[in-house]
């Protein structure tokens, strides 16, 4: 994952305690994550997202890196999750401030290019 640029690691002093189960060691001043556990949890998340979308729920990913956005779009397409949104730009307060969320939705309605196409 590090070679693919998916995760560059964090310094040990930046560890959030909730992430401890995913850390199996330290090397070069960065934590090493447990890839098998990470893979398992990512698969669980994918199953959850798939079920949520099938029930009519909404999901939106934030992928500010163009390569990650393309990779994510490909994965979502592979699993027929065409209704899942991918934001290519992060807006401050997007997850914590509903006024910002609604303002963003209105902006996207005016400029759909703000969201990467999944198809």
Biopython code that builds the backbone (N, CA, C, O; Angstrom):
import numpy as np
from Bio.PDB.StructureBuilder import StructureBuilder

atoms = [
    (1, "UNK", "N", (0.817, -1.190, 0.000)),
    (1, "UNK", "CA", (0.000, 0.000, 0.000)),
    (1, "UNK", "C", (0.864, 1.257, 0.000)),
    (1, "UNK", "O", (0.519, 2.257, -0.630)),
    (2, "UNK", "N", (1.985, 1.200, 0.709)),
    (2, "UNK", "CA", (2.868, 2.362, 0.733)),
    (2, "UNK", "C", (3.448, 2.601, -0.652)),
    (2, "UNK", "O", (3.499, 3.740, -1.117)),
    (3, "UNK", "N", (3.892, 1.520, -1.323)),
    (3, "UNK", "CA", (4.461, 1.652, -2.662)),
    (3, "UNK", "C", (3.439, 2.205, -3.650)),
    (3, "UNK", "O", (3.798, 2.923, -4.584)),
    (4, "UNK", "N", (2.166, 1.870, -3.442)),
    (4, "UNK", "CA", (1.107, 2.350, -4.328)),
    (4, "UNK", "C", (0.676, 3.771, -3.984)),
    (4, "UNK", "O", (-0.137, 4.365, -4.693)),
    (5, "UNK", "N", (1.217, 4.314, -2.900)),
    (5, "UNK", "CA", (0.866, 5.672, -2.501)),
    (5, "UNK", "C", (-0.461, 5.763, -1.775)),
    (5, "UNK", "O", (-1.011, 6.853, -1.621)),
    (6, "UNK", "N", (-0.984, 4.621, -1.324)),
    (6, "UNK", "CA", (-2.257, 4.619, -0.625)),
    (6, "UNK", "C", (-2.086, 5.126, 0.800)),
    (6, "UNK", "O", (-2.938, 5.850, 1.315)),
    (7, "UNK", "N", (-0.987, 4.746, 1.430)),
    (7, "UNK", "CA", (-0.754, 5.171, 2.807)),
    (7, "UNK", "C", (0.729, 5.426, 2.993)),
    (7, "UNK", "O", (1.559, 4.558, 2.722)),
    (8, "UNK", "N", (1.052, 6.604, 3.449)),
    (8, "UNK", "CA", (2.445, 6.955, 3.657)),
    (8, "UNK", "C", (2.867, 6.801, 5.111)),
    (8, "UNK", "O", (4.041, 6.993, 5.427)),
    (9, "UNK", "N", (1.950, 6.462, 5.997)),
    (9, "UNK", "CA", (2.266, 6.254, 7.405)),
    (9, "UNK", "C", (2.256, 7.553, 8.189)),
    (9, "UNK", "O", (2.346, 8.646, 7.630)),
    (10, "UNK", "N", (2.147, 7.403, 9.482)),
    (10, "UNK", "CA", (2.179, 8.548, 10.385)),
    (10, "UNK", "C", (3.288, 8.340, 11.392)),
    (10, "UNK", "O", (3.700, 7.211, 11.659)),
    (11, "UNK", "N", (3.762, 9.430, 11.945)),
    (11, "UNK", "CA", (4.758, 9.322, 13.005)),
    (11, "UNK", "C", (4.069, 8.740, 14.238)),
    (11, "UNK", "O", (2.888, 8.997, 14.472)),
    (12, "UNK", "N", (4.810, 7.953, 15.028)),
    (12, "UNK", "CA", (4.219, 7.337, 16.217)),
    (12, "UNK", "C", (3.592, 8.335, 17.199)),
    (12, "UNK", "O", (2.633, 7.990, 17.889)),
    (13, "UNK", "N", (4.107, 9.543, 17.272)),
    (13, "UNK", "CA", (3.533, 10.509, 18.209)),
    (13, "UNK", "C", (2.205, 11.082, 17.715)),
    (13, "UNK", "O", (1.560, 11.829, 18.450)),
    (14, "UNK", "N", (1.779, 10.756, 16.493)),
    (14, "UNK", "CA", (0.505, 11.216, 15.943)),
    (14, "UNK", "C", (-0.582, 10.138, 16.013)),
    (14, "UNK", "O", (-1.653, 10.292, 15.426)),
    (15, "UNK", "N", (-0.302, 9.053, 16.730)),
    (15, "UNK", "CA", (-1.235, 7.936, 16.788)),
    (15, "UNK", "C", (-2.528, 8.311, 17.499)),
    (15, "UNK", "O", (-2.516, 8.846, 18.607)),
    (16, "UNK", "N", (-3.632, 8.021, 16.843)),
    (16, "UNK", "CA", (-4.950, 8.139, 17.461)),
    (16, "UNK", "C", (-5.224, 6.768, 18.092)),
    (16, "UNK", "O", (-5.166, 5.760, 17.387)),
    (17, "UNK", "N", (-5.519, 6.698, 19.386)),
    (17, "UNK", "CA", (-5.665, 5.403, 20.070)),
    (17, "UNK", "C", (-6.649, 4.436, 19.416)),
    (17, "UNK", "O", (-6.476, 3.222, 19.523)),
    (18, "UNK", "N", (-7.668, 4.947, 18.746)),
    (18, "UNK", "CA", (-8.646, 4.058, 18.117)),
    (18, "UNK", "C", (-8.025, 3.263, 16.959)),
    (18, "UNK", "O", (-8.562, 2.231, 16.555)),
    (19, "UNK", "N", (-6.894, 3.744, 16.426)),
    (19, "UNK", "CA", (-6.226, 3.059, 15.316)),
    (19, "UNK", "C", (-5.215, 2.014, 15.775)),
    (19, "UNK", "O", (-4.642, 1.311, 14.943)),
    (20, "UNK", "N", (-4.989, 1.900, 17.063)),
    (20, "UNK", "CA", (-3.982, 0.976, 17.593)),
    (20, "UNK", "C", (-4.114, -0.460, 17.089)),
    (20, "UNK", "O", (-3.094, -1.081, 16.794)),
    (21, "UNK", "N", (-5.321, -1.018, 16.977)),
    (21, "UNK", "CA", (-5.425, -2.405, 16.510)),
    (21, "UNK", "C", (-4.887, -2.615, 15.093)),
    (21, "UNK", "O", (-4.562, -3.743, 14.720)),
    (22, "UNK", "N", (-4.792, -1.563, 14.311)),
    (22, "UNK", "CA", (-4.336, -1.684, 12.929)),
    (22, "UNK", "C", (-2.822, -1.516, 12.781)),
    (22, "UNK", "O", (-2.282, -1.720, 11.694)),
    (23, "UNK", "N", (-2.142, -1.149, 13.854)),
    (23, "UNK", "CA", (-0.696, -0.912, 13.821)),
    (23, "UNK", "C", (0.019, -2.168, 14.295)),
    (23, "UNK", "O", (-0.256, -2.669, 15.385)),
    (24, "UNK", "N", (0.951, -2.686, 13.464)),
    (24, "UNK", "CA", (1.673, -3.897, 13.861)),
    (24, "UNK", "C", (3.149, -3.634, 14.135)),
    (24, "UNK", "O", (3.866, -4.539, 14.561)),
    (25, "UNK", "N", (3.606, -2.424, 13.899)),
    (25, "UNK", "CA", (5.004, -2.132, 14.162)),
    (25, "UNK", "C", (5.368, -0.728, 13.732)),
    (25, "UNK", "O", (4.517, 0.100, 13.407)),
    (26, "UNK", "N", (6.676, -0.496, 13.742)),
    (26, "UNK", "CA", (7.191, 0.814, 13.359)),
    (26, "UNK", "C", (8.465, 0.608, 12.555)),
    (26, "UNK", "O", (9.284, -0.258, 12.866)),
    (27, "UNK", "N", (8.615, 1.421, 11.515)),
    (27, "UNK", "CA", (9.817, 1.323, 10.685)),
    (27, "UNK", "C", (10.081, 2.676, 10.057)),
    (27, "UNK", "O", (9.173, 3.309, 9.518)),
    (28, "UNK", "N", (11.300, 3.108, 10.127)),
    (28, "UNK", "CA", (11.682, 4.374, 9.501)),
    (28, "UNK", "C", (10.918, 5.571, 10.037)),
    (28, "UNK", "O", (10.690, 6.542, 9.315)),
    (29, "UNK", "N", (10.524, 5.505, 11.295)),
    (29, "UNK", "CA", (9.808, 6.618, 11.897)),
    (29, "UNK", "C", (8.329, 6.673, 11.561)),
    (29, "UNK", "O", (7.663, 7.665, 11.860)),
    (30, "UNK", "N", (7.799, 5.611, 10.937)),
    (30, "UNK", "CA", (6.377, 5.558, 10.608)),
    (30, "UNK", "C", (5.783, 4.251, 11.110)),
    (30, "UNK", "O", (6.475, 3.236, 11.194)),
    (31, "UNK", "N", (4.517, 4.282, 11.437)),
    (31, "UNK", "CA", (3.826, 3.069, 11.828)),
    (31, "UNK", "C", (3.605, 2.176, 10.613)),
    (31, "UNK", "O", (3.445, 2.663, 9.494)),
    (32, "UNK", "N", (3.599, 0.886, 10.842)),
    (32, "UNK", "CA", (3.296, -0.091, 9.805)),
    (32, "UNK", "C", (1.903, -0.631, 10.100)),
    (32, "UNK", "O", (1.637, -1.120, 11.198)),
    (33, "UNK", "N", (1.017, -0.539, 9.115)),
    (33, "UNK", "CA", (-0.349, -1.006, 9.334)),
    (33, "UNK", "C", (-0.484, -2.466, 8.944)),
    (33, "UNK", "O", (0.248, -2.961, 8.087)),
    (34, "UNK", "N", (-1.419, -3.145, 9.574)),
    (34, "UNK", "CA", (-1.701, -4.552, 9.310)),
    (34, "UNK", "C", (-2.544, -4.633, 8.036)),
    (34, "UNK", "O", (-3.738, -4.333, 8.067)),
    (35, "UNK", "N", (-1.941, -5.031, 6.927)),
    (35, "UNK", "CA", (-2.635, -5.055, 5.641)),
    (35, "UNK", "C", (-3.762, -6.071, 5.588)),
    (35, "UNK", "O", (-4.784, -5.820, 4.950)),
    (36, "UNK", "N", (-3.597, -7.216, 6.246)),
    (36, "UNK", "CA", (-4.668, -8.219, 6.200)),
    (36, "UNK", "C", (-5.899, -7.713, 6.953)),
    (36, "UNK", "O", (-7.023, -7.908, 6.492)),
    (37, "UNK", "N", (-5.703, -7.070, 8.096)),
    (37, "UNK", "CA", (-6.829, -6.509, 8.838)),
    (37, "UNK", "C", (-7.445, -5.335, 8.081)),
    (37, "UNK", "O", (-8.665, -5.165, 8.059)),
    (38, "UNK", "N", (-6.590, -4.533, 7.466)),
    (38, "UNK", "CA", (-7.082, -3.405, 6.673)),
    (38, "UNK", "C", (-7.921, -3.912, 5.503)),
    (38, "UNK", "O", (-8.995, -3.374, 5.233)),
    (39, "UNK", "N", (-7.442, -4.939, 4.810)),
    (39, "UNK", "CA", (-8.183, -5.529, 3.692)),
    (39, "UNK", "C", (-9.532, -6.044, 4.153)),
    (39, "UNK", "O", (-10.546, -5.805, 3.497)),
    (40, "UNK", "N", (-9.555, -6.747, 5.272)),
    (40, "UNK", "CA", (-10.802, -7.284, 5.817)),
    (40, "UNK", "C", (-11.798, -6.153, 6.108)),
    (40, "UNK", "O", (-12.968, -6.245, 5.740)),
    (41, "UNK", "N", (-11.334, -5.102, 6.762)),
    (41, "UNK", "CA", (-12.217, -3.989, 7.119)),
    (41, "UNK", "C", (-12.698, -3.231, 5.879)),
    (41, "UNK", "O", (-13.841, -2.775, 5.838)),
    (42, "UNK", "N", (-11.836, -3.094, 4.872)),
    (42, "UNK", "CA", (-12.253, -2.437, 3.637)),
    (42, "UNK", "C", (-13.325, -3.251, 2.920)),
    (42, "UNK", "O", (-14.264, -2.681, 2.364)),
    (43, "UNK", "N", (-13.196, -4.565, 2.926)),
    (43, "UNK", "CA", (-14.227, -5.424, 2.323)),
    (43, "UNK", "C", (-15.548, -5.275, 3.069)),
    (43, "UNK", "O", (-16.609, -5.202, 2.449)),
    (44, "UNK", "N", (-15.483, -5.229, 4.413)),
    (44, "UNK", "CA", (-16.698, -5.021, 5.213)),
    (44, "UNK", "C", (-17.350, -3.692, 4.857)),
    (44, "UNK", "O", (-18.570, -3.604, 4.719)),
    (45, "UNK", "N", (-16.528, -2.664, 4.711)),
    (45, "UNK", "CA", (-17.057, -1.341, 4.354)),
    (45, "UNK", "C", (-17.720, -1.383, 2.981)),
    (45, "UNK", "O", (-18.777, -0.782, 2.786)),
    (46, "UNK", "N", (-17.115, -2.080, 2.035)),
    (46, "UNK", "CA", (-17.684, -2.184, 0.693)),
    (46, "UNK", "C", (-19.038, -2.896, 0.716)),
    (46, "UNK", "O", (-19.970, -2.475, 0.030)),
    (47, "UNK", "N", (-19.151, -3.962, 1.492)),
    (47, "UNK", "CA", (-20.424, -4.675, 1.621)),
    (47, "UNK", "C", (-21.478, -3.745, 2.225)),
    (47, "UNK", "O", (-22.622, -3.719, 1.771)),
    (48, "UNK", "N", (-21.091, -2.985, 3.247)),
    (48, "UNK", "CA", (-22.017, -2.043, 3.886)),
    (48, "UNK", "C", (-22.481, -0.975, 2.893)),
    (48, "UNK", "O", (-23.672, -0.679, 2.801)),
    (49, "UNK", "N", (-21.537, -0.406, 2.156)),
    (49, "UNK", "CA", (-21.874, 0.639, 1.181)),
    (49, "UNK", "C", (-22.791, 0.089, 0.099)),
    (49, "UNK", "O", (-23.759, 0.738, -0.296)),
    (50, "UNK", "N", (-22.484, -1.100, -0.372)),
    (50, "UNK", "CA", (-23.307, -1.732, -1.407)),
    (50, "UNK", "C", (-24.734, -1.903, -0.909)),
    (50, "UNK", "O", (-25.680, -1.577, -1.627)),
    (51, "UNK", "N", (-24.906, -2.413, 0.313)),
    (51, "UNK", "CA", (-26.248, -2.608, 0.881)),
    (51, "UNK", "C", (-26.956, -1.271, 1.071)),
    (51, "UNK", "O", (-28.154, -1.163, 0.809)),
    (52, "UNK", "N", (-26.233, -0.262, 1.519)),
    (52, "UNK", "CA", (-26.823, 1.059, 1.743)),
    (52, "UNK", "C", (-27.335, 1.666, 0.437)),
    (52, "UNK", "O", (-28.440, 2.207, 0.390)),
    (53, "UNK", "N", (-26.532, 1.573, -0.616)),
    (53, "UNK", "CA", (-26.923, 2.127, -1.913)),
    (53, "UNK", "C", (-28.113, 1.356, -2.483)),
    (53, "UNK", "O", (-29.017, 1.962, -3.058)),
    (54, "UNK", "N", (-28.129, 0.024, -2.331)),
    (54, "UNK", "CA", (-29.244, -0.786, -2.819)),
    (54, "UNK", "C", (-30.561, -0.385, -2.159)),
    (54, "UNK", "O", (-31.626, -0.495, -2.765)),
    (55, "UNK", "N", (-30.478, 0.085, -0.900)),
    (55, "UNK", "CA", (-31.678, 0.519, -0.171)),
    (55, "UNK", "C", (-32.041, 1.967, -0.482)),
    (55, "UNK", "O", (-33.003, 2.496, 0.075)),
    (56, "UNK", "N", (-31.276, 2.617, -1.370)),
    (56, "UNK", "CA", (-31.576, 3.993, -1.742)),
    (56, "UNK", "C", (-30.811, 5.030, -0.939)),
    (56, "UNK", "O", (-31.078, 6.226, -1.056)),
    (57, "UNK", "N", (-29.863, 4.586, -0.126)),
    (57, "UNK", "CA", (-29.061, 5.521, 0.664)),
    (57, "UNK", "C", (-28.036, 6.251, -0.186)),
    (57, "UNK", "O", (-27.808, 5.899, -1.343)),
    (58, "UNK", "N", (-27.431, 7.255, 0.389)),
    (58, "UNK", "CA", (-26.438, 8.062, -0.317)),
    (58, "UNK", "C", (-25.064, 7.909, 0.318)),
    (58, "UNK", "O", (-24.936, 7.810, 1.538)),
    (59, "UNK", "N", (-24.053, 7.893, -0.517)),
    (59, "UNK", "CA", (-22.673, 7.810, -0.070)),
    (59, "UNK", "C", (-21.857, 8.778, -0.910)),
    (59, "UNK", "O", (-22.085, 8.911, -2.112)),
    (60, "UNK", "N", (-20.920, 9.442, -0.285)),
    (60, "UNK", "CA", (-20.043, 10.346, -1.010)),
    (60, "UNK", "C", (-18.624, 10.181, -0.490)),
    (60, "UNK", "O", (-18.391, 10.276, 0.715)),
    (61, "UNK", "N", (-17.679, 9.937, -1.380)),
    (61, "UNK", "CA", (-16.268, 9.835, -1.028)),
    (61, "UNK", "C", (-15.579, 11.144, -1.362)),
    (61, "UNK", "O", (-15.968, 11.842, -2.298)),
    (62, "UNK", "N", (-14.555, 11.473, -0.591)),
    (62, "UNK", "CA", (-13.723, 12.628, -0.897)),
    (62, "UNK", "C", (-12.364, 12.087, -1.329)),
    (62, "UNK", "O", (-11.668, 11.442, -0.545)),
    (63, "UNK", "N", (-11.991, 12.351, -2.573)),
    (63, "UNK", "CA", (-10.708, 11.907, -3.121)),
    (63, "UNK", "C", (-10.066, 13.097, -3.819)),
    (63, "UNK", "O", (-10.307, 13.329, -5.004)),
    (64, "UNK", "N", (-9.258, 13.844, -3.098)),
    (64, "UNK", "CA", (-8.683, 15.052, -3.669)),
    (64, "UNK", "C", (-7.514, 14.757, -4.600)),
    (64, "UNK", "O", (-7.120, 15.619, -5.386)),
    (65, "UNK", "N", (-6.959, 13.562, -4.523)),
    (65, "UNK", "CA", (-5.891, 13.160, -5.416)),
    (65, "UNK", "C", (-6.523, 12.576, -6.681)),
    (65, "UNK", "O", (-7.299, 11.626, -6.582)),
    (66, "UNK", "N", (-6.218, 13.112, -7.867)),
    (66, "UNK", "CA", (-6.851, 12.626, -9.108)),
    (66, "UNK", "C", (-6.645, 11.134, -9.353)),
    (66, "UNK", "O", (-7.551, 10.464, -9.848)),
    (67, "UNK", "N", (-5.472, 10.602, -9.016)),
    (67, "UNK", "CA", (-5.232, 9.171, -9.214)),
    (67, "UNK", "C", (-6.134, 8.331, -8.322)),
    (67, "UNK", "O", (-6.668, 7.308, -8.750)),
    (68, "UNK", "N", (-6.299, 8.771, -7.080)),
    (68, "UNK", "CA", (-7.170, 8.051, -6.144)),
    (68, "UNK", "C", (-8.621, 8.151, -6.609)),
    (68, "UNK", "O", (-9.364, 7.173, -6.520)),
    (69, "UNK", "N", (-9.031, 9.316, -7.102)),
    (69, "UNK", "CA", (-10.402, 9.488, -7.602)),
    (69, "UNK", "C", (-10.675, 8.533, -8.760)),
    (69, "UNK", "O", (-11.742, 7.921, -8.817)),
    (70, "UNK", "N", (-9.716, 8.397, -9.690)),
    (70, "UNK", "CA", (-9.902, 7.475, -10.821)),
    (70, "UNK", "C", (-9.955, 6.024, -10.342)),
    (70, "UNK", "O", (-10.783, 5.244, -10.813)),
    (71, "UNK", "N", (-9.076, 5.662, -9.408)),
    (71, "UNK", "CA", (-9.062, 4.307, -8.863)),
    (71, "UNK", "C", (-10.385, 4.008, -8.163)),
    (71, "UNK", "O", (-10.977, 2.949, -8.369)),
    (72, "UNK", "N", (-10.838, 4.930, -7.349)),
    (72, "UNK", "CA", (-12.096, 4.765, -6.635)),
    (72, "UNK", "C", (-13.269, 4.657, -7.605)),
    (72, "UNK", "O", (-14.156, 3.825, -7.415)),
    (73, "UNK", "N", (-13.278, 5.481, -8.630)),
    (73, "UNK", "CA", (-14.340, 5.424, -9.636)),
    (73, "UNK", "C", (-14.370, 4.051, -10.303)),
    (73, "UNK", "O", (-15.444, 3.500, -10.545)),
    (74, "UNK", "N", (-13.202, 3.503, -10.597)),
    (74, "UNK", "CA", (-13.131, 2.180, -11.212)),
    (74, "UNK", "C", (-13.672, 1.090, -10.304)),
    (74, "UNK", "O", (-14.400, 0.205, -10.753)),
    (75, "UNK", "N", (-13.317, 1.156, -9.025)),
    (75, "UNK", "CA", (-13.797, 0.162, -8.060)),
    (75, "UNK", "C", (-15.310, 0.258, -7.907)),
    (75, "UNK", "O", (-16.004, -0.759, -7.903)),
    (76, "UNK", "N", (-15.817, 1.477, -7.783)),
    (76, "UNK", "CA", (-17.259, 1.655, -7.624)),
    (76, "UNK", "C", (-18.003, 1.175, -8.858)),
    (76, "UNK", "O", (-19.083, 0.595, -8.745)),
    (77, "UNK", "N", (-17.440, 1.410, -10.034)),
    (77, "UNK", "CA", (-18.055, 0.958, -11.274)),
    (77, "UNK", "C", (-18.065, -0.569, -11.333)),
    (77, "UNK", "O", (-19.047, -1.175, -11.761)),
    (78, "UNK", "N", (-16.972, -1.179, -10.903)),
    (78, "UNK", "CA", (-16.862, -2.635, -10.902)),
    (78, "UNK", "C", (-17.962, -3.276, -10.052)),
    (78, "UNK", "O", (-18.451, -4.360, -10.373)),
    (79, "UNK", "N", (-18.341, -2.606, -8.978)),
    (79, "UNK", "CA", (-19.382, -3.118, -8.089)),
    (79, "UNK", "C", (-20.754, -2.514, -8.386)),
    (79, "UNK", "O", (-21.670, -2.615, -7.569)),
    (80, "UNK", "N", (-20.894, -1.888, -9.551)),
    (80, "UNK", "CA", (-22.161, -1.290, -9.998)),
    (80, "UNK", "C", (-22.715, -0.283, -8.998)),
    (80, "UNK", "O", (-23.924, -0.229, -8.767)),
    (81, "UNK", "N", (-21.840, 0.506, -8.411)),
    (81, "UNK", "CA", (-22.250, 1.547, -7.472)),
    (81, "UNK", "C", (-22.140, 2.898, -8.167)),
    (81, "UNK", "O", (-21.414, 3.782, -7.713)),
    (82, "UNK", "N", (-22.865, 3.052, -9.271)),
    (82, "UNK", "CA", (-22.777, 4.262, -10.077)),
    (82, "UNK", "C", (-23.383, 5.486, -9.406)),
    (82, "UNK", "O", (-23.095, 6.614, -9.807)),
    (83, "UNK", "N", (-24.215, 5.283, -8.394)),
    (83, "UNK", "CA", (-24.859, 6.424, -7.749)),
    (83, "UNK", "C", (-24.021, 7.008, -6.612)),
    (83, "UNK", "O", (-24.426, 7.988, -5.988)),
    (84, "UNK", "N", (-22.870, 6.422, -6.341)),
    (84, "UNK", "CA", (-22.003, 6.927, -5.277)),
    (84, "UNK", "C", (-21.227, 8.122, -5.806)),
    (84, "UNK", "O", (-20.666, 8.066, -6.901)),
    (85, "UNK", "N", (-21.191, 9.203, -5.036)),
    (85, "UNK", "CA", (-20.488, 10.410, -5.463)),
    (85, "UNK", "C", (-19.040, 10.419, -5.029)),
    (85, "UNK", "O", (-18.687, 9.859, -3.991)),
    (86, "UNK", "N", (-18.204, 11.059, -5.830)),
    (86, "UNK", "CA", (-16.798, 11.259, -5.479)),
    (86, "UNK", "C", (-16.515, 12.748, -5.583)),
    (86, "UNK", "O", (-16.577, 13.327, -6.668)),
    (87, "UNK", "N", (-16.208, 13.353, -4.468)),
    (87, "UNK", "CA", (-15.825, 14.764, -4.486)),
    (87, "UNK", "C", (-14.343, 14.846, -4.806)),
    (87, "UNK", "O", (-13.545, 14.080, -4.265)),
    (88, "UNK", "N", (-13.977, 15.756, -5.667)),
    (88, "UNK", "CA", (-12.568, 15.928, -6.007)),
    (88, "UNK", "C", (-11.986, 17.163, -5.316)),
    (88, "UNK", "O", (-10.847, 17.555, -5.567)),
    (89, "UNK", "N", (-12.782, 17.756, -4.454)),
    (89, "UNK", "CA", (-12.315, 18.924, -3.708)),
    (89, "UNK", "C", (-12.937, 18.878, -2.327)),
    (89, "UNK", "O", (-14.129, 18.605, -2.186)),
    (90, "UNK", "N", (-12.135, 19.144, -1.307)),
    (90, "UNK", "CA", (-12.617, 19.148, 0.071)),
    (90, "UNK", "C", (-13.053, 20.553, 0.452)),
    (90, "UNK", "O", (-12.357, 21.529, 0.172)),
    (91, "UNK", "N", (-14.206, 20.645, 1.089)),
    (91, "UNK", "CA", (-14.694, 21.923, 1.566)),
    (91, "UNK", "C", (-14.671, 21.933, 3.087)),
    (91, "UNK", "O", (-15.209, 21.016, 3.709)),
    (92, "UNK", "N", (-14.060, 22.949, 3.708)),
    (92, "UNK", "CA", (-14.026, 23.001, 5.175)),
    (92, "UNK", "C", (-15.438, 22.928, 5.745)),
    (92, "UNK", "O", (-16.356, 23.577, 5.244)),
    (93, "UNK", "N", (-15.598, 22.131, 6.798)),
    (93, "UNK", "CA", (-16.884, 21.991, 7.442)),
    (93, "UNK", "C", (-17.828, 21.045, 6.744)),
    (93, "UNK", "O", (-18.994, 20.940, 7.125)),
    (94, "UNK", "N", (-17.343, 20.348, 5.722)),
    (94, "UNK", "CA", (-18.216, 19.491, 4.917)),
    (94, "UNK", "C", (-18.927, 18.433, 5.758)),
    (94, "UNK", "O", (-20.089, 18.121, 5.499)),
    (95, "UNK", "N", (-18.255, 17.886, 6.745)),
    (95, "UNK", "CA", (-18.872, 16.839, 7.549)),
    (95, "UNK", "C", (-19.481, 17.347, 8.848)),
    (95, "UNK", "O", (-20.283, 16.648, 9.466)),
    (96, "UNK", "N", (-19.118, 18.537, 9.265)),
    (96, "UNK", "CA", (-19.550, 19.018, 10.576)),
    (96, "UNK", "C", (-20.481, 20.220, 10.525)),
    (96, "UNK", "O", (-21.040, 20.602, 11.553)),
    (97, "UNK", "N", (-20.658, 20.811, 9.384)),
    (97, "UNK", "CA", (-21.434, 22.034, 9.287)),
    (97, "UNK", "C", (-22.487, 21.871, 8.184)),
    (97, "UNK", "O", (-22.162, 21.943, 6.999)),
    (98, "UNK", "N", (-23.741, 21.652, 8.574)),
    (98, "UNK", "CA", (-24.794, 21.388, 7.607)),
    (98, "UNK", "C", (-25.026, 22.548, 6.654)),
    (98, "UNK", "O", (-25.388, 22.336, 5.497)),
    (99, "UNK", "N", (-24.822, 23.769, 7.128)),
    (99, "UNK", "CA", (-24.966, 24.918, 6.223)),
    (99, "UNK", "C", (-23.984, 24.795, 5.065)),
    (99, "UNK", "O", (-24.327, 25.080, 3.917)),
    (100, "UNK", "N", (-22.760, 24.370, 5.372)),
    (100, "UNK", "CA", (-21.745, 24.192, 4.341)),
    (100, "UNK", "C", (-22.157, 23.072, 3.381)),
    (100, "UNK", "O", (-21.975, 23.196, 2.170)),
    (101, "UNK", "N", (-22.704, 21.994, 3.910)),
    (101, "UNK", "CA", (-23.134, 20.870, 3.074)),
    (101, "UNK", "C", (-24.202, 21.323, 2.089)),
    (101, "UNK", "O", (-24.103, 21.045, 0.894)),
    (102, "UNK", "N", (-25.223, 22.019, 2.581)),
    (102, "UNK", "CA", (-26.290, 22.461, 1.695)),
    (102, "UNK", "C", (-25.792, 23.488, 0.684)),
    (102, "UNK", "O", (-26.244, 23.498, -0.461)),
    (103, "UNK", "N", (-24.871, 24.346, 1.096)),
    (103, "UNK", "CA", (-24.284, 25.309, 0.157)),
    (103, "UNK", "C", (-23.527, 24.566, -0.938)),
    (103, "UNK", "O", (-23.588, 24.934, -2.111)),
    (104, "UNK", "N", (-22.807, 23.506, -0.536)),
    (104, "UNK", "CA", (-22.065, 22.714, -1.507)),
    (104, "UNK", "C", (-23.009, 22.037, -2.500)),
    (104, "UNK", "O", (-22.750, 22.035, -3.703)),
    (105, "UNK", "N", (-24.104, 21.462, -1.995)),
    (105, "UNK", "CA", (-25.072, 20.798, -2.882)),
    (105, "UNK", "C", (-25.595, 21.791, -3.917)),
    (105, "UNK", "O", (-25.734, 21.446, -5.091)),
    (106, "UNK", "N", (-25.880, 22.991, -3.501)),
    (106, "UNK", "CA", (-26.354, 24.009, -4.449)),
    (106, "UNK", "C", (-25.280, 24.354, -5.475)),
    (106, "UNK", "O", (-25.586, 24.566, -6.649)),
    (107, "UNK", "N", (-24.011, 24.410, -5.033)),
    (107, "UNK", "CA", (-22.918, 24.689, -5.977)),
    (107, "UNK", "C", (-22.785, 23.575, -7.005)),
    (107, "UNK", "O", (-22.576, 23.838, -8.189)),
    (108, "UNK", "N", (-22.908, 22.320, -6.548)),
    (108, "UNK", "CA", (-22.788, 21.176, -7.460)),
    (108, "UNK", "C", (-23.915, 21.183, -8.481)),
    (108, "UNK", "O", (-23.706, 20.836, -9.644)),
    (109, "UNK", "N", (-25.103, 21.575, -8.054)),
    (109, "UNK", "CA", (-26.219, 21.667, -9.003)),
    (109, "UNK", "C", (-25.915, 22.668, -10.110)),
    (109, "UNK", "O", (-26.340, 22.486, -11.251)),
    (110, "UNK", "N", (-25.174, 23.735, -9.770)),
    (110, "UNK", "CA", (-24.817, 24.750, -10.758)),
    (110, "UNK", "C", (-23.600, 24.339, -11.577)),
    (110, "UNK", "O", (-23.476, 24.708, -12.744)),
    (111, "UNK", "N", (-22.678, 23.551, -10.944)),
    (111, "UNK", "CA", (-21.440, 23.150, -11.627)),
    (111, "UNK", "C", (-21.166, 21.682, -11.335)),
    (111, "UNK", "O", (-20.394, 21.380, -10.425)),
    (112, "UNK", "N", (-21.775, 20.756, -12.081)),
    (112, "UNK", "CA", (-21.606, 19.326, -11.833)),
    (112, "UNK", "C", (-20.175, 18.824, -11.995)),
    (112, "UNK", "O", (-19.871, 17.715, -11.556)),
    (113, "UNK", "N", (-19.285, 19.605, -12.611)),
    (113, "UNK", "CA", (-17.899, 19.157, -12.773)),
    (113, "UNK", "C", (-17.154, 19.101, -11.445)),
    (113, "UNK", "O", (-16.035, 18.592, -11.385)),
    (114, "UNK", "N", (-17.760, 19.615, -10.387)),
    (114, "UNK", "CA", (-17.127, 19.552, -9.063)),
    (114, "UNK", "C", (-17.099, 18.122, -8.556)),
    (114, "UNK", "O", (-16.329, 17.809, -7.648)),
    (115, "UNK", "N", (-17.926, 17.243, -9.124)),
    (115, "UNK", "CA", (-17.956, 15.851, -8.745)),
    (115, "UNK", "C", (-17.450, 15.019, -9.911)),
    (115, "UNK", "O", (-17.872, 15.204, -11.053)),
    (116, "UNK", "N", (-16.549, 14.111, -9.614)),
    (116, "UNK", "CA", (-15.977, 13.238, -10.631)),
    (116, "UNK", "C", (-17.033, 12.238, -11.095)),
    (116, "UNK", "O", (-17.760, 11.683, -10.272)),
    (117, "UNK", "N", (-17.123, 12.010, -12.373)),
    (117, "UNK", "CA", (-18.062, 11.031, -12.903)),
    (117, "UNK", "C", (-17.578, 9.627, -12.595)),
    (117, "UNK", "O", (-16.398, 9.322, -12.773)),
    (118, "UNK", "N", (-18.474, 8.773, -12.138)),
    (118, "UNK", "CA", (-18.121, 7.400, -11.798)),
    (118, "UNK", "C", (-18.242, 6.476, -12.996)),
    (118, "UNK", "O", (-17.672, 5.385, -12.990)),
    (119, "UNK", "N", (-18.965, 6.885, -14.015)),
    (119, "UNK", "CA", (-19.210, 6.004, -15.173)),
    (119, "UNK", "C", (-18.015, 5.893, -16.075)),
    (119, "UNK", "O", (-18.067, 5.191, -17.085)),
]
sb = StructureBuilder()
sb.init_structure("model")
sb.init_model(0)
sb.init_chain("A")
sb.init_seg("    ")
for serial, (resi, resn, name, xyz) in enumerate(atoms, 1):
    if name == "N":
        sb.init_residue(resn, " ", resi, " ")
    sb.init_atom(name, np.array(xyz, "f"), 0.0, 1.0, " ", f" {name:<3s}", serial, name[0])
structure = sb.get_structure()
